[in-house]
Each structure stands twice: as C-alpha cells, then as structure tokens.
Amino acid sequence: MAHIISEKLKSRNAELNKLTVESIMQALVQLIRTRDYEKISITDICLRAGVSRNAFYHNFKNKDGVLRAVILDFNKDVILRKLGNPFRKKTDISWYVNFFTTLSEYADLFDVLIKSDLSNFYLGYVNQLLTSNPDLDASTRYRRLLWNGAVQNAAFEWLRRGRKETPEEMASICFAHLKRENLC
C-alpha cells in the first residue's frame, strides 16, 4: 500500500514540477513582451509565474536557462514534431513552406526575440542543438551550421520586415539557394 502511495506522490510531484517549468517559461515570454530582456529579474519571473525562487532555481540556473528552454521546446515540439528533421535524405520545398508558415503562426514569439535583440541568442542556441552530436564529422557539422545560419538569418529578416513575402515565396528563395549550395 505504501508503495502505491509513494508512486502516486512521485507522479503528482512530477506533474507539479512540469507545470512550474511551463509557468516560468510563459512568464519570461510575457515579460519580454513588455520590457527589455536585460531588465527582467528572477524575482520578476517568479512573481509573474506565481512560483518561489526555490522553485525557479530547482529548475533553472538563470533566466538564460529559461530562454534556452523556450527555444528548445519550440524547436523540438513545434519545428521537429510538426515539420520533421530538415537533415533527412530528401528535404523538399514543402518543408520550407511549412517552416515559414509555422514561423508566421508563431510570429509573436519571434517578434519578442527581435524586439529584445535576442535573435543571435536564438541562432547560437539552435547551432548548439544542431551540432551537439559528438559523432558528427566536420563536413556535416559545418554544413548544418551553414544551413542554419542561412535559414535563420533569412527568417529573422523576413519577420523583421513584416513578412511581406508569402511563406511560399520565402520557401522558393531558400530552397533554390540552399539546394544550389548543396546544403539541403
């Protein structure tokens, strides 16, 4: 009986911790919408999230860690889950159409990153994600970095300019140039 209760408590604690992490991440994104990233404190995040500083530090080292978690969640849960890995054998133009369409759907998140001058932070962290496998050979590692730099810079410029081109037009531009350079 005690074993069953213990398992239920562990499950409940894991669920509460997940909610705490999500609340902290949402709080940071909400705060970035209203003030500069550099001026946001851990206390501000905790107050907005409704969590203690202990809960914050149990899950994150600092606010950069929270931002990394937001970026990781977006890339894992939205980009990879919805679009699939761009580094498969055959990535066609539809991947790029879906990519730019998805960016349009999440433009508010990227507007926050752009407004707070965090696009380079985003690019750097995604670079780390794409090259984190220590078994990647040098050619693959650099090809991924070249691809990510090209795609992310084009995407952020498109978002900065107010998405004047359609996702299909952006996909066509990226696919044609990246294909020619053998990056996709």
Backbone as a chain_set.jsonl record, in Angstrom:
{"seq": "MAHIISEKLKSRNAELNKLTVESIMQALVQLIRTRDYEKISITDICLRAGVSRNAFYHNFKNKDGVLRAVILDFNKDVILRKLGNPFRKKTDISWYVNFFTTLSEYADLFDVLIKSDLSNFYLGYVNQLLTSNPDLDASTRYRRLLWNGAVQNAAFEWLRRGRKETPEEMASICFAHLKRENLC", "coords": {"N": [[0.814, -1.196, 0.0], [1.93, 1.258, 0.84], [3.822, 1.559, -1.139], [2.26, 2.066, -3.418], [1.115, 4.527, -2.75], [3.434, 6.064, -2.58], [4.307, 5.998, -5.274], [2.183, 7.369, -6.478], [2.502, 9.877, -5.297], [5.025, 10.599, -6.322], [4.389, 10.763, -9.02], [2.521, 12.836, -8.976], [4.138, 14.927, -7.997], [5.957, 15.162, -10.12], [4.223, 16.029, -12.101], [3.41, 18.506, -11.024], [5.888, 19.809, -11.012], [6.381, 19.967, -13.743], [4.339, 21.746, -14.489], [5.235, 23.971, -13.069], [7.661, 24.561, -14.409], [6.652, 25.135, -16.999], [5.102, 27.387, -16.355], [7.072, 29.206, -15.541], [8.501, 29.501, -17.94], [6.5, 30.585, -19.628], [6.019, 32.94, -18.225], [8.435, 34.349, -18.569], [8.403, 34.823, -21.371], [6.082, 36.41, -21.543], [6.905, 38.615, -20.02], [9.048, 39.581, -21.556], [7.688, 40.693, -23.622], [6.888, 43.121, -22.661], [9.037, 44.502, -21.572], [12.606, 45.195, -21.689], [14.784, 42.456, -22.134], [17.18, 42.334, -20.664], [16.531, 43.815, -18.43], [14.821, 42.311, -16.949], [14.265, 40.558, -14.007], [15.031, 37.68, -11.921], [13.276, 37.643, -9.803], [11.13, 39.082, -10.917], [10.276, 37.229, -12.849], [9.543, 35.056, -11.214], [7.452, 36.201, -9.707], [5.583, 36.757, -11.762], [5.129, 34.173, -12.688], [4.132, 32.976, -10.46], [5.57, 31.429, -8.643], [8.005, 30.226, -6.252], [11.345, 31.487, -5.506], [12.973, 29.366, -4.872], [11.704, 27.29, -6.256], [12.143, 28.202, -8.837], [15.005, 28.115, -9.0], [15.371, 25.442, -8.583], [14.796, 24.385, -11.011], [16.063, 25.931, -12.999], [19.165, 27.589, -13.808], [19.493, 30.282, -14.34], [18.031, 33.194, -15.974], [18.717, 33.023, -18.661], [18.813, 30.3, -18.985], [16.12, 29.704, -18.86], [15.219, 30.961, -21.182], [16.631, 29.427, -23.051], [15.275, 27.01, -22.66], [12.737, 27.694, -23.614], [13.335, 28.108, -26.322], [14.326, 25.549, -26.978], [12.027, 23.976, -26.515], [10.308, 25.071, -28.473], [11.689, 24.403, -30.84], [11.899, 21.584, -30.652], [9.24, 20.696, -30.039], [7.595, 22.051, -31.817], [8.871, 22.726, -34.376], [10.447, 20.317, -35.086], [8.611, 18.227, -34.438], [6.321, 18.942, -35.884], [7.275, 19.519, -38.485], [9.377, 17.816, -39.072], [12.726, 16.504, -39.316], [15.068, 18.623, -40.84], [17.358, 17.627, -41.976], [17.188, 15.246, -43.311], [17.402, 12.632, -45.811], [16.037, 13.553, -48.125], [14.977, 16.606, -48.317], [12.436, 18.546, -49.268], [10.896, 21.311, -51.062], [8.475, 21.672, -49.778], [8.986, 21.354, -47.064], [10.193, 23.772, -46.415], [8.136, 25.583, -47.036], [6.282, 24.839, -45.08], [7.852, 25.45, -42.845], [8.153, 28.311, -42.971], [5.476, 29.004, -42.855], [4.83, 28.062, -40.312], [6.522, 29.72, -38.774], [5.196, 32.11, -39.228], [2.83, 31.603, -37.86], [3.782, 31.614, -35.276], [4.711, 34.155, -34.965], [4.49, 36.109, -32.984], [6.107, 35.204, -30.85], [8.633, 35.312, -32.073], [8.728, 37.995, -32.714], [9.037, 39.031, -30.173], [11.607, 38.054, -29.548], [13.098, 39.412, -31.493], [12.528, 42.102, -30.857], [13.749, 42.265, -28.384], [16.345, 42.011, -29.083], [17.414, 39.422, -29.333], [17.854, 37.624, -31.342], [20.343, 36.659, -32.186], [21.079, 35.187, -29.951], [19.17, 33.178, -30.116], [19.895, 32.008, -32.599], [22.517, 31.115, -31.997], [21.991, 29.242, -29.962], [20.393, 27.359, -31.307], [22.274, 26.542, -33.171], [24.003, 25.164, -31.428], [22.277, 23.075, -30.673], [21.954, 21.736, -33.117], [24.468, 20.774, -33.622], [25.228, 19.174, -31.562], [25.696, 16.463, -31.405], [28.364, 14.424, -30.807], [29.43, 12.674, -32.631], [29.258, 13.671, -35.172], [30.733, 14.245, -38.31], [33.244, 16.564, -39.506], [32.489, 17.813, -41.936], [29.68, 17.455, -42.025], [28.938, 18.78, -39.677], [29.726, 21.475, -40.245], [28.19, 21.94, -42.54], [25.618, 21.84, -41.452], [25.741, 24.082, -39.76], [26.136, 26.129, -41.651], [23.745, 25.867, -43.097], [21.815, 26.402, -41.072], [22.527, 29.031, -40.309], [22.004, 30.406, -42.697], [19.21, 29.907, -43.123], [18.021, 30.792, -40.687], [18.863, 33.484, -40.57], [17.644, 34.503, -42.89], [14.982, 34.015, -42.177], [14.635, 35.597, -39.826], [15.087, 38.135, -40.91], [12.956, 38.28, -42.689], [10.82, 38.223, -40.882], [11.388, 40.574, -39.416], [10.938, 42.482, -41.377], [8.25, 42.428, -41.618], [6.986, 40.261, -42.85], [6.541, 40.404, -45.67], [6.803, 38.905, -47.993], [5.249, 35.898, -49.128], [4.902, 32.765, -47.318], [5.36, 30.752, -49.21], [6.843, 32.085, -51.195], [9.154, 32.717, -49.743], [10.006, 30.145, -49.131], [10.622, 29.206, -51.676], [12.768, 30.891, -52.381], [14.701, 30.247, -50.387], [14.944, 27.433, -50.71], [15.834, 27.201, -53.381], [18.368, 28.51, -53.33], [19.72, 27.213, -51.238], [19.677, 24.613, -52.128], [21.225, 24.821, -54.433], [23.679, 25.307, -53.258], [24.056, 22.918, -52.105], [23.196, 22.438, -49.5], [20.849, 21.497, -48.54]], "CA": [[0.0, 0.0, 0.0], [2.827, 2.412, 0.912], [4.465, 1.668, -2.453], [1.287, 2.687, -4.325], [1.018, 5.933, -2.359], [4.698, 6.672, -2.963], [4.29, 6.173, -6.733], [1.216, 8.434, -6.778], [3.132, 11.14, -4.905], [6.071, 10.892, -7.307], [3.709, 11.169, -10.249], [1.927, 14.151, -8.718], [5.244, 15.88, -7.916], [6.468, 15.357, -11.479], [3.219, 16.843, -12.794], [3.513, 19.866, -10.488], [7.143, 20.38, -11.479], [6.185, 20.297, -15.16], [3.537, 22.979, -14.504], [6.116, 25.04, -12.601], [8.569, 24.89, -15.513], [5.86, 25.796, -18.041], [4.723, 28.712, -15.856], [8.264, 30.054, -15.583], [8.786, 29.798, -19.345], [5.467, 31.512, -20.112], [6.228, 34.22, -17.555], [9.533, 35.06, -19.231], [7.939, 35.297, -22.69], [5.158, 37.525, -21.297], [7.669, 39.772, -19.557], [9.836, 40.111, -22.674], [6.777, 41.492, -24.461], [6.637, 44.442, -22.087], [10.271, 45.192, -21.177], [13.856, 44.657, -22.207], [15.225, 41.199, -21.53], [18.236, 42.605, -19.679], [15.96, 44.442, -17.225], [13.952, 41.35, -16.263], [14.966, 39.862, -12.929], [14.484, 36.386, -11.496], [12.109, 37.978, -8.975], [10.036, 39.413, -11.842], [9.805, 35.976, -13.448], [8.869, 34.28, -10.166], [6.171, 36.849, -9.404], [4.664, 36.55, -12.887], [4.819, 32.745, -12.782], [3.487, 32.522, -9.232], [6.392, 30.38, -8.04], [9.052, 30.72, -5.356], [12.702, 31.485, -6.05], [13.464, 27.991, -4.734], [11.157, 26.523, -7.381], [12.867, 28.652, -10.023], [16.381, 27.602, -9.003], [15.315, 23.977, -8.663], [14.643, 24.033, -12.419], [16.894, 26.738, -13.89], [20.295, 28.294, -13.2], [19.329, 31.718, -14.548], [16.986, 33.466, -16.97], [19.162, 32.493, -19.954], [18.386, 28.902, -18.994], [14.683, 29.703, -19.18], [15.102, 31.283, -22.606], [17.068, 28.228, -23.779], [14.186, 26.03, -22.576], [11.69, 28.159, -24.54], [13.838, 27.835, -27.675], [14.362, 24.103, -27.137], [10.643, 23.496, -26.655], [9.797, 25.475, -29.777], [12.34, 23.635, -31.901], [11.557, 20.164, -30.531], [7.812, 20.424, -30.046], [6.908, 22.653, -32.958], [9.576, 22.533, -35.651], [10.741, 18.91, -35.403], [7.401, 17.39, -34.381], [5.391, 19.326, -36.94], [7.876, 19.549, -39.819], [10.365, 16.77, -39.256], [14.127, 16.894, -39.368], [15.441, 19.153, -42.155], [18.582, 16.989, -42.444], [16.942, 13.89, -43.812], [17.945, 12.42, -47.173], [15.361, 14.374, -49.141], [14.162, 17.712, -47.811], [11.949, 19.248, -50.452], [10.419, 22.685, -50.865], [7.331, 21.697, -48.857], [9.495, 21.559, -45.704], [10.423, 25.203, -46.256], [6.813, 26.225, -46.993], [5.756, 24.576, -43.739], [8.693, 26.18, -41.896], [7.786, 29.727, -42.963], [4.087, 29.074, -42.39], [4.9, 27.896, -38.857], [7.064, 30.965, -38.219], [4.109, 33.086, -39.279], [1.891, 31.266, -36.779], [4.445, 31.941, -34.016], [5.38, 35.439, -35.171], [4.546, 36.874, -31.736], [7.295, 34.762, -30.122], [9.822, 35.827, -32.754], [8.72, 39.452, -32.545], [9.605, 39.261, -28.845], [13.051, 37.836, -29.656], [13.654, 40.5, -32.3], [12.402, 43.331, -30.068], [14.725, 42.206, -27.288], [17.665, 41.806, -29.687], [17.838, 38.078, -28.943], [17.907, 36.725, -32.5], [21.644, 35.981, -32.174], [20.989, 34.198, -28.877], [18.393, 32.074, -30.704], [20.739, 31.376, -33.622], [23.604, 30.409, -31.322], [21.494, 28.075, -29.244], [19.99, 26.358, -32.303], [23.543, 25.979, -33.663], [24.437, 24.158, -30.441], [21.384, 21.91, -30.773], [22.175, 21.032, -34.382], [25.813, 20.187, -33.688], [25.519, 18.59, -30.245], [26.103, 15.06, -31.54], [29.826, 14.397, -30.951], [29.813, 11.772, -33.716], [29.162, 14.335, -36.475], [32.017, 14.555, -38.931], [33.438, 18.002, -39.706], [31.7, 18.277, -43.079], [28.269, 17.508, -41.62], [28.826, 19.838, -38.667], [29.77, 22.787, -40.896], [27.039, 22.057, -43.434], [24.471, 22.192, -40.605], [25.904, 25.473, -39.326], [25.878, 26.98, -42.82], [22.311, 25.806, -43.383], [21.068, 27.106, -40.023], [22.788, 30.457, -40.425], [21.272, 30.931, -43.86], [17.759, 29.843, -42.922], [17.604, 31.649, -39.569], [19.037, 34.892, -40.942], [16.558, 34.838, -43.823], [13.717, 34.002, -41.433], [14.543, 36.777, -38.965], [14.932, 39.32, -41.76], [11.573, 38.224, -43.184], [9.958, 38.614, -39.767], [11.664, 41.995, -39.131], [10.361, 43.305, -42.449], [6.791, 42.341, -41.595], [6.513, 39.12, -43.636], [5.997, 40.927, -46.933], [6.725, 37.789, -48.936], [4.455, 34.78, -48.616], [5.731, 31.609, -46.96], [5.728, 30.047, -50.438], [7.927, 32.838, -51.829], [10.354, 32.528, -48.92], [10.43, 28.757, -49.325], [11.22, 29.117, -53.001], [14.07, 31.566, -52.32], [15.63, 29.446, -49.572], [15.167, 26.118, -51.299], [16.647, 27.338, -54.595], [19.752, 28.865, -52.995], [20.335, 26.16, -50.408], [19.838, 23.438, -52.993], [22.373, 25.095, -55.31], [24.886, 25.189, -52.427], [24.042, 21.548, -51.589], [23.011, 22.479, -48.051], [19.617, 20.794, -48.169]], "C": [[0.868, 1.276, 0.0], [3.512, 2.642, -0.424], [3.539, 2.386, -3.445], [1.172, 4.174, -4.023], [2.282, 6.677, -2.783], [4.75, 6.941, -4.472], [3.333, 7.291, -7.142], [1.795, 9.804, -6.425], [4.222, 11.547, -5.885], [5.452, 11.404, -8.599], [3.131, 12.576, -10.107], [3.02, 15.232, -8.652], [5.823, 16.18, -9.294], [5.519, 16.247, -12.279], [3.285, 18.299, -12.327], [4.795, 20.554, -10.96], [7.04, 20.785, -12.944], [5.382, 21.596, -15.29], [4.366, 24.18, -14.056], [7.033, 25.504, -13.725], [7.82, 25.63, -16.614], [5.466, 27.208, -17.621], [5.895, 29.68, -15.911], [8.582, 30.456, -17.025], [7.78, 30.798, -19.908], [5.649, 32.895, -19.501], [7.335, 35.014, -18.236], [9.087, 35.623, -20.582], [6.99, 36.478, -22.517], [5.913, 38.778, -20.876], [8.486, 40.397, -20.679], [8.966, 40.968, -23.587], [6.642, 42.923, -23.956], [7.892, 45.193, -21.662], [11.488, 44.495, -21.739], [14.274, 43.418, -21.427], [16.232, 41.443, -20.414], [17.689, 43.174, -18.376], [15.034, 43.507, -16.448], [14.767, 40.596, -15.224], [14.317, 38.498, -12.658], [13.236, 36.624, -10.652], [10.907, 38.306, -9.849], [9.422, 38.141, -12.424], [9.011, 35.173, -12.427], [7.5, 34.873, -9.829], [5.146, 36.607, -10.508], [4.217, 35.097, -12.963], [4.066, 32.232, -11.556], [4.237, 31.378, -8.566], [7.443, 31.027, -7.131], [10.403, 30.739, -6.076], [13.305, 30.091, -5.935], [12.976, 27.125, -5.89], [11.872, 26.906, -8.672], [14.238, 27.983, -10.082], [16.454, 26.074, -8.959], [15.323, 23.532, -10.134], [15.591, 24.759, -13.37], [18.03, 27.396, -13.117], [20.066, 29.799, -13.217], [18.277, 31.936, -15.635], [17.409, 33.039, -18.377], [18.771, 31.022, -20.081], [16.912, 28.768, -19.328], [14.495, 29.974, -20.674], [15.556, 30.104, -23.468], [15.96, 27.171, -23.783], [13.039, 26.405, -23.507], [12.089, 27.82, -25.972], [13.856, 26.333, -27.95], [12.961, 23.541, -27.333], [10.083, 23.841, -28.026], [10.387, 24.598, -30.876], [11.998, 22.154, -31.844], [10.068, 19.922, -30.751], [7.073, 21.008, -31.236], [7.618, 22.311, -34.26], [9.772, 21.049, -35.962], [9.491, 18.034, -35.416], [6.481, 17.676, -35.565], [5.99, 19.166, -38.343], [8.815, 18.39, -40.103], [11.757, 17.362, -39.374], [14.474, 17.423, -40.763], [16.662, 18.457, -42.753], [18.371, 15.545, -42.866], [17.448, 13.808, -45.251], [17.34, 13.368, -48.199], [14.466, 15.407, -48.462], [13.733, 18.515, -49.022], [11.394, 20.623, -50.08], [9.245, 22.748, -49.887], [7.796, 21.872, -47.404], [9.66, 23.054, -45.443], [9.109, 25.988, -46.224], [6.229, 26.052, -45.595], [6.541, 25.334, -42.668], [8.261, 27.648, -41.82], [6.328, 29.939, -42.547], [4.051, 28.971, -40.865], [5.476, 29.146, -38.198], [6.009, 32.059, -38.207], [3.132, 32.867, -38.134], [2.46, 31.646, -35.412], [5.174, 33.279, -34.092], [5.481, 36.244, -33.878], [5.759, 36.488, -30.895], [8.559, 35.352, -30.755], [9.879, 37.344, -32.707], [9.331, 39.836, -31.202], [11.127, 39.099, -28.886], [13.729, 38.97, -30.417], [13.653, 41.799, -31.502], [13.455, 43.387, -28.973], [16.149, 41.953, -27.781], [18.264, 40.453, -29.295], [17.903, 37.111, -30.117], [19.251, 36.002, -32.571], [21.715, 34.928, -31.079], [20.282, 32.957, -29.417], [19.258, 31.297, -31.704], [21.85, 30.552, -32.974], [23.129, 29.15, -30.616], [21.046, 26.987, -30.22], [21.231, 25.741, -32.945], [24.05, 24.891, -32.726], [23.591, 22.893, -30.542], [21.709, 21.064, -32.007], [23.525, 20.335, -34.461], [26.198, 19.477, -32.39], [25.958, 17.129, -30.309], [27.615, 15.001, -31.759], [30.311, 13.503, -32.089], [29.721, 12.408, -35.098], [30.56, 14.57, -37.036], [32.064, 16.058, -39.232], [32.568, 18.543, -40.843], [30.222, 18.433, -42.706], [28.044, 18.641, -40.632], [28.78, 21.214, -39.346], [28.622, 22.992, -41.872], [25.79, 22.443, -42.639], [24.55, 23.639, -40.134], [25.633, 26.445, -40.465], [24.384, 27.038, -43.124], [21.54, 26.625, -42.356], [21.291, 28.606, -40.093], [22.011, 31.086, -41.563], [19.775, 30.995, -43.593], [17.312, 30.797, -41.815], [17.778, 33.129, -39.901], [17.959, 35.342, -41.917], [15.228, 34.941, -43.087], [13.577, 35.247, -40.553], [14.401, 38.054, -39.78], [13.511, 39.408, -42.304], [10.611, 38.686, -42.091], [10.143, 40.096, -39.43], [10.964, 42.913, -40.13], [8.843, 43.183, -42.531], [6.205, 41.266, -42.488], [5.849, 39.571, -44.941], [5.876, 39.846, -47.998], [5.873, 36.685, -48.299], [5.397, 33.662, -48.152], [6.202, 30.826, -48.19], [6.879, 30.749, -51.164], [9.234, 32.662, -51.057], [10.902, 31.11, -49.087], [11.153, 28.602, -50.652], [12.628, 29.735, -53.016], [15.079, 30.686, -51.575], [15.954, 28.118, -50.243], [16.091, 26.214, -52.515], [18.115, 27.601, -54.251], [20.439, 27.793, -52.175], [20.561, 24.89, -51.199], [21.087, 23.603, -53.871], [23.693, 24.928, -54.539], [24.996, 23.812, -51.782], [23.962, 21.502, -50.067], [21.723, 21.798, -47.607], [19.406, 19.61, -49.071]], "O": [[0.593, 2.232, -0.724], [3.76, 3.785, -0.807], [3.995, 3.223, -4.225], [1.136, 4.992, -4.942], [2.205, 7.796, -3.289], [5.194, 8.01, -4.891], [3.635, 8.071, -8.045], [1.605, 10.773, -7.16], [4.328, 12.721, -6.24], [5.94, 12.364, -9.195], [3.245, 13.399, -11.015], [2.843, 16.326, -9.189], [6.143, 17.329, -9.597], [5.957, 17.111, -13.039], [3.223, 19.218, -13.144], [4.785, 21.745, -11.272], [7.556, 21.83, -13.34], [5.713, 22.449, -16.114], [4.22, 25.277, -14.596], [7.166, 26.703, -13.966], [8.303, 26.648, -17.111], [5.493, 28.127, -18.439], [5.729, 30.842, -16.285], [8.895, 31.615, -17.295], [8.163, 31.75, -20.588], [5.458, 33.906, -20.177], [7.192, 36.217, -18.456], [9.369, 36.779, -20.894], [7.079, 37.451, -23.265], [5.595, 39.878, -21.326], [8.606, 41.621, -20.745], [9.469, 41.874, -24.251], [6.32, 43.831, -24.722], [7.83, 46.397, -21.415], [11.417, 43.358, -22.204], [14.128, 43.358, -20.206], [16.148, 40.835, -19.347], [18.317, 43.03, -17.327], [14.52, 43.883, -15.395], [15.833, 40.061, -15.528], [13.207, 38.216, -13.111], [12.253, 35.893, -10.772], [9.793, 37.867, -9.565], [8.201, 37.999, -12.482], [7.932, 34.666, -12.734], [6.516, 34.147, -9.683], [3.988, 36.292, -10.233], [3.058, 34.818, -13.268], [3.436, 31.175, -11.608], [3.63, 30.471, -7.997], [7.725, 32.221, -7.236], [10.581, 30.097, -7.112], [14.067, 29.675, -6.807], [13.733, 26.326, -6.439], [12.174, 26.047, -9.5], [14.592, 27.363, -11.085], [17.493, 25.491, -9.267], [15.796, 22.442, -10.458], [15.89, 24.242, -14.447], [17.892, 27.72, -11.938], [20.39, 30.505, -12.261], [17.704, 30.979, -16.154], [16.554, 32.725, -19.205], [18.436, 30.559, -21.172], [16.506, 27.823, -20.005], [13.711, 29.301, -21.343], [14.943, 29.812, -24.495], [15.735, 26.512, -24.798], [12.433, 25.529, -24.124], [11.279, 27.306, -26.743], [13.451, 25.891, -29.025], [12.738, 22.72, -28.223], [9.455, 23.002, -28.672], [9.662, 24.108, -31.742], [11.823, 21.526, -32.888], [9.677, 19.063, -31.541], [6.021, 20.497, -31.619], [7.037, 21.681, -35.144], [9.309, 20.574, -36.999], [9.328, 17.195, -36.302], [5.932, 16.756, -36.171], [5.306, 18.734, -39.272], [9.02, 18.025, -41.261], [11.928, 18.573, -39.514], [14.208, 16.753, -41.761], [16.974, 18.674, -43.924], [19.284, 14.723, -42.78], [17.87, 14.811, -45.827], [18.049, 13.92, -49.04], [13.335, 15.107, -48.08], [14.564, 19.096, -49.721], [11.428, 21.029, -48.918], [9.042, 23.772, -49.235], [7.084, 22.47, -46.599], [9.305, 23.542, -44.371], [8.983, 26.951, -45.469], [5.739, 27.011, -44.998], [5.959, 25.808, -41.692], [8.03, 28.169, -40.729], [5.999, 30.962, -41.945], [3.322, 29.713, -40.207], [4.967, 29.586, -37.167], [5.944, 32.85, -37.265], [2.663, 33.822, -37.513], [1.706, 31.965, -34.493], [6.143, 33.505, -33.367], [6.446, 36.983, -33.687], [6.381, 37.357, -30.284], [9.445, 35.834, -30.05], [10.966, 37.922, -32.663], [10.049, 40.83, -31.095], [11.853, 39.916, -28.32], [14.803, 39.432, -30.031], [14.654, 42.514, -31.471], [13.989, 44.456, -28.676], [17.052, 41.709, -26.98], [19.448, 40.347, -28.973], [17.998, 35.901, -29.912], [19.296, 34.842, -32.979], [22.344, 33.886, -31.261], [20.732, 31.831, -29.206], [19.333, 30.07, -31.647], [22.087, 29.41, -33.369], [23.792, 28.114, -30.667], [21.297, 25.806, -29.977], [21.243, 24.545, -33.234], [24.475, 23.825, -33.173], [24.114, 21.779, -30.501], [21.735, 19.835, -31.943], [23.713, 19.42, -35.262], [27.377, 19.211, -32.156], [26.536, 16.617, -29.35], [28.105, 15.473, -32.785], [31.479, 13.567, -32.47], [30.062, 11.77, -36.094], [31.456, 15.035, -36.33], [31.035, 16.733, -39.212], [31.979, 19.616, -40.718], [29.597, 19.439, -43.042], [27.065, 19.38, -40.742], [27.898, 22.021, -39.056], [28.13, 24.112, -42.015], [24.995, 23.269, -43.088], [23.54, 24.342, -40.11], [24.975, 27.467, -40.27], [23.828, 28.107, -43.374], [20.705, 27.452, -42.722], [20.343, 29.378, -39.951], [21.433, 32.163, -41.417], [19.146, 32.03, -43.815], [16.336, 31.529, -41.982], [16.926, 33.943, -39.547], [17.419, 36.441, -41.785], [14.439, 35.851, -43.345], [12.52, 35.879, -40.535], [13.671, 38.962, -39.384], [12.932, 40.493, -42.369], [9.69, 39.457, -42.358], [9.163, 40.8, -39.185], [10.464, 43.979, -39.771], [8.219, 43.769, -43.416], [5.033, 41.348, -42.853], [4.733, 39.16, -45.259], [4.953, 39.871, -48.812], [5.798, 36.57, -47.075], [6.56, 33.624, -48.554], [7.314, 30.3, -48.204], [7.781, 30.094, -51.686], [10.295, 32.479, -51.655], [12.113, 30.907, -49.172], [12.185, 27.934, -50.73], [13.557, 29.169, -53.592], [16.171, 30.418, -52.075], [17.119, 27.731, -50.33], [17.014, 25.413, -52.667], [19.006, 26.975, -54.825], [21.613, 27.496, -52.394], [21.531, 24.17, -50.964], [21.885, 22.68, -54.035], [24.692, 24.47, -55.094], [25.916, 23.56, -51.003], [24.574, 20.649, -49.425], [21.533, 21.55, -46.416], [18.421, 18.887, -48.92]]}, "num_chains": 1, "name": "protein.A"}
